[in-house]
Amino acid sequence: MRETITLAGGCFWCLEAVFQQVRGVESVVSGYMGGYVDQPEYGQVCEGHTGHAEVVQIVFDSSVITTAELLDIFFAIHDPYTLNRQGNDVGTQYRSAIFASNPEQLIAAENKIAALAQQSADAIVTQVLMAAEFWPAEIDHHNYYRLHSNQPYCRAIIEPKLKKFMRDFVEKVR
């Protein structure tokens, strides 16, 4: 069954590169969600003037990979404990959030956060919300890692996340 979930966990290039490698994921589109400006542009979002987070909208086949399994990957490749920050990326646009498309995804997200909370003394700051309007990013932000893998940001930030995914979730790799 085809489902959609939208995730925010820092720079959308990082999430996109990982989720494009996941078996059962049909598409990953970088974009913006959770703000108050219609048709936001990258520069506006980066300046923090839109309320939007950088997100990836994932369409997946839930008979191949479950929401819970996607969330396992999501929480393994970003920091859900630091508010509005992922590495050097700072601001509400880099917050950790799960935008669910249905009540079952909300429950899966809440269950995952509850399980993680039992494993750590640190508070998880990931927001769990119903999906709002999704605004696709400009075309030059799509497939960013695939097109620019030799750039310093890609090599220093995205490659380690990909390697971690490939090592820790080998059974989920396409």
HUKAPE-V363574 format. One record per residue. N is the residue number from 1. RES is the residue in three letters. D_LAST is the distance of its C-alpha to the last C-alpha in whole Angstrom. Layout:
BEGIN
n;res;d_last
N;RES;D_LAST
N;RES;D_LAST
END
This chain:
BEGIN
n;res;d_last
1;MET;18
2;ARG;17
3;GLU;18
4;THR;19
5;ILE;19
6;THR;20
7;LEU;20
8;ALA;22
9;GLY;22
10;GLY;24
11;CYS;23
12;PHE;20
13;TRP;19
14;CYS;17
15;LEU;16
16;GLU;14
17;ALA;13
18;VAL;11
19;PHE;10
20;GLN;9
21;GLN;6
22;VAL;6
23;ARG;4
24;GLY;8
25;VAL;9
26;GLU;11
27;SER;13
28;VAL;14
29;VAL;18
30;SER;20
31;GLY;23
32;TYR;26
33;MET;27
34;GLY;30
35;GLY;33
36;TYR;36
37;VAL;36
38;ASP;35
39;GLN;33
40;PRO;32
41;GLU;32
42;TYR;30
43;GLY;33
44;GLN;35
45;VAL;32
46;CYS;32
47;GLU;36
48;GLY;35
49;HIS;37
50;THR;35
51;GLY;34
52;HIS;31
53;ALA;28
54;GLU;25
55;VAL;22
56;VAL;18
57;GLN;18
58;ILE;15
59;VAL;15
60;PHE;13
61;ASP;13
62;SER;15
63;SER;15
64;VAL;11
65;ILE;11
66;THR;15
67;THR;17
68;ALA;18
69;GLU;14
70;LEU;14
71;LEU;17
72;ASP;16
73;ILE;14
74;PHE;16
75;PHE;19
76;ALA;18
77;ILE;17
78;HIS;21
79;ASP;24
80;PRO;25
81;TYR;29
82;THR;30
83;LEU;32
84;ASN;31
85;ARG;29
86;GLN;26
87;GLY;28
88;ASN;30
89;ASP;29
90;VAL;32
91;GLY;33
92;THR;32
93;GLN;30
94;TYR;27
95;ARG;28
96;SER;25
97;ALA;25
98;ILE;23
99;PHE;24
100;ALA;24
101;SER;24
102;ASN;26
103;PRO;28
104;GLU;25
105;GLN;23
106;LEU;26
107;ILE;27
108;ALA;23
109;ALA;24
110;GLU;27
111;ASN;26
112;LYS;24
113;ILE;26
114;ALA;29
115;ALA;27
116;LEU;26
117;ALA;30
118;GLN;31
119;GLN;29
120;SER;31
121;ALA;34
122;ASP;33
123;ALA;33
124;ILE;30
125;VAL;30
126;THR;27
127;GLN;29
128;VAL;28
129;LEU;29
130;MET;28
131;ALA;27
132;ALA;29
133;GLU;29
134;PHE;26
135;TRP;27
136;PRO;24
137;ALA;25
138;GLU;26
139;ILE;24
140;ASP;24
141;HIS;22
142;HIS;19
143;ASN;16
144;TYR;19
145;TYR;17
146;ARG;15
147;LEU;19
148;HIS;21
149;SER;19
150;ASN;22
151;GLN;24
152;PRO;26
153;TYR;24
154;CYS;21
155;ARG;21
156;ALA;23
157;ILE;22
158;ILE;18
159;GLU;17
160;PRO;18
161;LYS;16
162;LEU;13
163;LYS;14
164;LYS;15
165;PHE;12
166;MET;10
167;ARG;13
168;ASP;14
169;PHE;11
170;VAL;9
171;GLU;8
172;LYS;6
173;VAL;4
174;ARG;0
END
